[in-house]
Amino acid sequence: MKELAAGIAAGLAALAASYGNGHVISKTIEGMTRQPEIASKLQGTMYIGVGLIEAVPILAIAISFLILFA
């Protein structure tokens, strides 16, 4: 049962992160097409947002390992 819980936690975190990254990147591209003069600001903000979103699956993997090995 622990293996199933760990797999579900890791899988859902990866799915949510991929959806979040896609949404952030698509909105950034949309903003760049509307206002090309602030593309560098948008791109910098996008990198910060993607980095924060990527922290979620990393934490989920850590929690999955805790579920498995604790």
C-alpha positions, 0 to 999 in steps of 0.5 A: 500500500505504501508503494501505491501511495508514493506512486500516486503522490509522485505522479499527481505532482508531476502532472500538476507541475507540467500543467502549471508550467504549460500555463505559465509559459503560454501566458508569458508567450501571450504577453510577449506577443502583446507587448514585445518591449517588455519581453525580457521582464516577462521572461525573467518572471517566467523563469522564477515562476517555473522554478517555483512550480518545479519545486512542487514535484521535488518536494513530492518525491521527497515525501514519497521517499519518506512514505516508502522508507519511514 
